[in-house]
Amino acid sequence: MEAAAALRSPLYLSQTPNLGARSRFLASPRPSSLSFDPKSRFAIGFLKSQFGSRRSIRVRASSATSSGSSSSSPIAPLQLESPVGQFLSQILISHPHLLFAAVEQQLDQLQTDREAEKKKEEPTPSGSELVLYRRISEVRAKERRRALEEILYALVVQKFVAADISLVPALSQSTKRSQSADQWPLEEEEKLEQLHSLESYEMIKNHLSLILGQRLADSNSVAPISKLRVGQVYAASVMYGYFLKRVDQRFQLEKSMKNLPWGTDEEESAIKRAIRDESRPGGPTPSWSGGPGQAGKSSLLRSYVMSFDHETLQRYATIRSKESFSIIEKHTEALFGRPEIVITPQGTIDTSKDELIKVSFAGLRRLILEAVTFGSFLWDVESYVDSRYRFVTN
């Protein structure tokens, strides 16, 4: 019952212990485009090592810059600012097929730097020297963490690029750009759908239904919506996608090992038949169902999640690393801007200065699908990077 109640709340994930204290996706104002210096000495050095000759690098660099829009047009809302982030941004735009090689190189360097830091002996206590030594160590650790965050973000963006899906550009610049999410063709939404398993997508449809309600099928209506609320829904949907991919990965593994809670194939078939019966017109609708018409197979993941106890559900709904949570916060803020929120003496939130944006319900659906996919990709790249450079704490 606890799991079922959680599934009925799309904002459940934003209420987990490590997220509640910073639920407003705020950090600090940041520029809102993924841009870089196309003649970065750092990037040219890497490309030289990949292509071998200085001459070929000059040709490639000049061709990338001469195209104008290809090198300067933003492909993601968040600007990467560290040297590593700037480097990966350039690789992502000019030579995306080299991104993973560049990431591995940077992760190796981060690992080398971290190990070297550990081997250094702390000086004997002598007042100011010890304080200075520890301060330098803190600064270097902070730089490594920032580089790691931007590596994760670049890999998430690369997965969208590989799927030929454009991220919604920043809506924080002007209300005139607030309908950018409405300008994507139907094919974009279909591509987003195809990136998820059948089981996951049924739960995503339920998530959409919970948020949009009767407006889910209303594609043309445009309504003014609080930018703060849209941002909160977007951030919660990213976390939901992260949770869903994490659960689906475990579900698919246990399913392949025939280790699901209901055990045998006969029990699984019985569950499918029961779900089909409940989905028939006039049949009872279970409390965890997104409504009639859901196929038995795709409802199995929901049944699987319902089998979790509260502790397991809480653990799976928690973002594993500070770096991933920071990415969600920064990306959402870059997309929607930093809302002006004031806490009143009574403890309530004063949103009188909140901006309204006009967006169609089809555009809102597109934003939510993108957010869920972003969270799914974030789980994938976090796991990949952690296998090369340990940073996720159990």
C-alpha positions in Angstrom: 0.0 0.0 0.0 2.9 2.4 0.7 4.3 1.7 -2.7 0.9 2.2 -4.3 0.4 5.6 -2.6 3.9 6.7 -3.7 3.1 5.8 -7.3 0.0 8.0 -7.2 2.1 11.0 -6.4 4.4 12.3 -9.2 6.1 14.6 -6.7 7.0 11.8 -4.3 10.6 11.7 -5.5 11.1 15.3 -4.6 10.2 14.5 -1.0 13.0 12.0 -0.3 15.4 12.9 2.5 18.3 14.1 0.5 16.2 16.2 -1.8 13.7 17.9 0.5 16.1 20.6 1.8 16.8 21.9 -1.7 13.5 21.2 -3.4 13.5 24.6 -5.3 16.2 23.5 -7.9 18.1 26.7 -7.0 21.8 27.3 -6.8 23.0 30.5 -8.5 22.3 32.3 -11.7 24.1 30.8 -14.7 24.4 31.6 -18.4 21.9 29.5 -20.3 23.6 28.0 -23.3 26.1 25.2 -24.0 28.9 27.2 -25.6 32.7 27.3 -25.7 35.8 28.7 -27.3 36.2 26.6 -30.5 39.9 27.3 -30.6 40.5 26.1 -27.0 44.2 25.0 -26.7 43.0 22.1 -24.4 40.6 20.7 -27.1 43.1 21.2 -30.0 45.6 19.1 -28.0 43.2 16.2 -27.6 42.1 16.4 -31.3 45.8 16.4 -32.3 46.3 13.2 -30.4 43.3 11.6 -32.1 44.0 12.7 -35.7 47.8 12.7 -35.6 48.7 15.8 -37.5 48.8 19.5 -36.6 47.7 20.4 -40.2 44.5 18.3 -40.1 43.6 19.9 -36.7 43.7 23.4 -38.2 41.5 22.4 -41.1 38.9 20.8 -38.8 39.0 23.6 -36.3 38.5 26.3 -39.0 35.7 24.3 -40.7 33.9 24.0 -37.4 34.1 27.8 -36.7 33.4 28.8 -40.3 30.0 27.1 -40.2 28.9 29.7 -37.7 25.7 28.3 -36.3 27.0 24.8 -35.8 29.6 25.9 -33.3 27.6 28.6 -31.5 24.1 27.3 -31.4 23.2 26.0 -28.0 22.4 22.3 -27.8 21.6 22.3 -24.1 20.4 25.0 -21.6 23.3 24.7 -19.2 26.7 26.3 -19.9 29.7 24.2 -18.9 32.3 26.5 -17.3 35.2 24.4 -16.1 38.2 23.7 -18.4 37.1 20.1 -18.7 33.5 21.1 -19.4 34.5 23.6 -22.1 36.7 20.9 -23.6 33.9 18.3 -23.7 31.5 20.9 -25.0 33.7 21.5 -28.0 34.2 17.7 -28.6 30.4 17.2 -28.3 29.6 19.7 -31.0 32.5 19.3 -33.4 33.4 15.6 -33.0 30.7 13.8 -31.0 32.0 10.4 -31.9 35.2 11.2 -29.8 33.3 12.2 -26.7 33.6 8.8 -24.9 37.4 8.7 -25.6 37.7 12.2 -24.2 35.6 11.3 -21.2 37.8 8.3 -20.4 40.9 10.5 -20.7 39.5 13.0 -18.3 38.3 10.3 -15.8 41.8 8.8 -15.9 43.3 12.2 -15.1 40.8 12.8 -12.2 41.7 9.3 -10.8 45.4 10.1 -11.0 44.9 13.5 -9.3 42.8 12.0 -6.6 45.3 9.2 -5.9 48.2 11.7 -5.9 46.3 13.9 -3.4 45.8 10.9 -1.0 49.5 10.0 -1.2 50.6 13.4 -0.1 51.6 13.5 3.5 49.9 16.2 5.6 52.6 18.5 7.0 53.3 18.5 10.7 51.0 20.9 12.6 52.5 24.3 12.4 49.6 26.7 12.4 49.2 28.6 9.1 50.9 26.0 6.9 48.5 23.3 8.0 45.5 25.6 7.4 46.9 26.5 3.9 47.5 22.8 3.0 44.0 21.8 3.9 42.5 24.8 2.1 44.4 23.8 -1.1 43.1 20.2 -0.8 39.5 21.5 -0.4 39.8 23.7 -3.5 41.2 20.8 -5.6 38.5 18.4 -4.4 35.9 21.0 -5.3 37.4 21.4 -8.8 37.4 17.6 -9.3 33.7 17.5 -8.3 32.8 20.3 -10.6 34.6 18.6 -13.5 32.8 15.3 -12.6 29.4 17.0 -12.7 30.1 18.5 -16.1 31.4 15.1 -17.4 28.1 13.6 -16.4 26.1 16.4 -18.0 28.0 16.2 -21.3 27.3 12.4 -21.4 23.6 13.0 -20.8 23.5 15.6 -23.6 25.4 13.2 -25.9 22.7 10.6 -25.4 20.1 13.0 -26.6 22.3 14.0 -29.6 22.9 10.3 -30.4 19.1 9.8 -30.4 18.7 12.8 -32.7 16.5 14.6 -30.1 16.9 18.3 -29.5 16.7 19.5 -25.9 14.2 22.3 -25.2 16.2 25.5 -25.2 16.3 27.8 -22.2 12.9 29.4 -21.4 14.6 31.8 -18.9 15.6 34.5 -21.3 12.2 35.8 -22.3 8.5 34.9 -22.1 8.4 35.1 -25.9 10.6 32.0 -25.9 8.3 30.2 -23.5 6.5 28.3 -26.2 9.7 26.7 -27.6 8.5 23.4 -26.3 5.5 23.7 -28.7 7.7 23.9 -31.8 8.8 20.3 -31.9 7.3 18.0 -34.5 5.4 14.8 -33.5 8.4 12.7 -34.4 10.4 14.2 -31.5 7.8 12.8 -29.0 7.8 9.4 -30.7 11.6 9.3 -30.4 11.4 10.0 -26.7 8.8 7.2 -26.3 11.0 4.7 -28.1 13.9 5.3 -25.6 12.0 3.5 -22.8 10.9 -0.1 -22.3 7.3 -1.0 -22.8 6.9 -1.5 -19.0 8.5 1.8 -18.2 6.5 3.7 -20.8 3.3 2.6 -19.3 4.3 4.0 -16.0 5.4 7.2 -17.7 2.0 7.5 -19.3 0.5 7.2 -15.8 2.8 9.9 -14.6 1.6 12.2 -17.5 -2.0 11.4 -16.6 -1.5 12.3 -13.0 0.0 15.7 -13.9 -2.1 16.7 -16.9 -5.3 14.9 -15.9 -8.1 15.5 -18.5 -5.8 17.7 -20.5 -3.6 14.8 -21.5 -5.3 14.5 -24.9 -5.7 18.3 -25.4 -2.9 19.2 -27.7 -4.0 22.7 -28.9 -5.1 24.6 -25.8 -2.6 27.1 -24.5 -2.7 28.3 -20.9 -0.7 30.6 -18.7 1.2 28.5 -16.1 3.5 29.4 -13.3 7.1 29.1 -14.3 7.9 28.0 -10.8 5.3 25.2 -10.9 6.5 24.0 -14.3 10.1 24.0 -13.1 9.1 21.9 -10.0 7.2 19.4 -12.2 10.2 19.2 -14.6 12.7 18.6 -11.8 10.3 16.0 -10.2 9.9 14.3 -13.5 13.7 14.1 -14.0 13.9 12.4 -10.6 11.0 10.1 -11.5 12.9 9.0 -14.7 16.0 8.3 -12.7 14.0 6.2 -10.2 12.1 4.4 -13.0 15.2 3.5 -14.9 16.8 2.2 -11.7 13.8 0.1 -10.9 13.3 -1.2 -14.5 16.9 -2.3 -14.6 16.5 -4.4 -11.5 13.1 -5.6 -12.8 14.5 -6.8 -16.2 17.4 -8.6 -14.4 15.1 -10.4 -12.0 12.7 -11.2 -14.9 15.5 -12.7 -17.0 16.5 -14.8 -13.9 12.8 -15.8 -13.2 13.2 -14.3 -9.7 10.2 -12.0 -9.7 8.1 -11.8 -6.5 5.2 -13.8 -8.1 7.7 -16.6 -9.0 6.5 -19.0 -11.7 5.3 -18.3 -15.2 1.9 -19.6 -14.2 1.6 -17.0 -11.5 2.8 -14.3 -13.9 0.1 -15.4 -16.4 -2.5 -15.3 -13.7 -1.5 -11.7 -12.8 -1.7 -10.7 -16.5 -5.2 -12.2 -16.8 -6.4 -10.5 -13.6 -5.1 -7.1 -14.9 -6.8 -7.6 -18.2 -10.1 -8.4 -16.4 -9.7 -5.3 -14.3 -9.0 -3.2 -17.4 -12.2 -4.2 -19.2 -15.0 -1.6 -19.4 -17.1 -1.8 -16.3 -14.5 -3.8 -14.4 -12.9 -2.7 -11.2 -10.0 -0.3 -11.5 -7.2 -1.0 -9.0 -6.0 1.9 -6.9 -2.5 1.7 -8.5 -3.7 1.7 -12.1 -3.4 4.6 -14.4 -6.8 3.8 -15.8 -8.5 1.3 -18.0 -6.9 -0.1 -21.1 -3.4 -0.9 -19.7 -1.9 -4.1 -21.0 -1.1 -6.9 -18.6 2.6 -7.1 -19.6 3.3 -3.4 -19.2 1.5 -3.4 -15.8 4.0 -6.0 -14.4 6.5 -3.3 -13.5 3.9 -1.5 -11.5 3.1 -4.7 -9.6 6.8 -5.2 -9.1 7.3 -1.8 -7.5 4.2 -2.3 -5.3 6.0 -5.4 -3.9 8.7 -3.1 -2.4 8.6 -2.3 1.3 8.9 1.3 2.4 12.6 1.2 3.0 13.4 -0.3 -0.4 11.1 2.2 -2.2 12.8 5.1 -0.3 16.3 3.8 -1.2 15.4 3.5 -4.9 13.8 6.9 -5.0 16.9 8.6 -3.7 19.4 10.2 -6.0 22.7 8.4 -5.3 25.2 11.1 -5.7 25.5 14.8 -4.9 26.8 15.4 -8.4 23.7 14.0 -10.0 21.4 16.0 -7.8 23.4 19.1 -8.5 23.0 18.5 -12.3 19.2 18.2 -11.9 19.2 21.5 -10.0 21.5 23.4 -12.4 19.9 22.1 -15.5 16.4 23.0 -14.3 17.5 26.4 -13.3 19.2 27.0 -16.6 16.0 26.0 -18.4 13.5 28.0 -16.4 15.6 30.6 -14.7 15.9 31.3 -11.0 12.5 32.1 -9.5 12.2 34.9 -7.0 10.8 33.2 -3.9 10.3 34.8 -0.6 9.5 32.9 2.6 7.0 34.8 4.6 7.1 35.2 8.4 4.3 32.6 8.6 6.5 30.1 6.8 4.6 30.1 3.5 6.1 30.8 0.1 5.3 34.1 -1.5 5.1 33.6 -5.2 3.7 37.1 -6.1 6.8 37.8 -8.3 6.5 34.4 -10.0 6.3 34.7 -13.8 3.6 33.2 -15.9 4.5 31.5 -19.2 2.1 30.5 -22.0 2.6 26.9 -23.1 0.2 24.4 -24.7 -0.6 21.2 -23.0 1.1 19.4 -25.9 4.3 21.4 -25.1 3.9 20.6 -21.4 3.7 16.9 -22.3 6.8 17.3 -24.4 8.7 18.9 -21.4 7.7 16.1 -19.1 8.7 13.4 -21.5 12.1 15.1 -22.0 12.5 15.4 -18.2 11.8 11.7 -17.6 14.2 10.8 -20.4 16.9 13.1 -18.9 16.6 11.3 -15.6 16.8 7.9 -17.3 19.9 8.9 -19.1 21.4 10.4 -15.9 21.1 7.0 -14.2 22.9 5.4 -17.1 25.8 7.8 -17.3 26.1 7.9 -13.5 26.5 4.2 -13.4 29.0 4.2 -16.3 31.2 7.0 -14.8 31.1 5.3 -11.4 32.5 2.1 -12.9 35.5 4.1 -14.1 35.9 6.7 -11.3 34.3 5.7 -7.9 32.2 8.6 -6.5 28.8 7.1 -5.6 28.5 6.3 -1.9 26.4 3.3 -0.9 
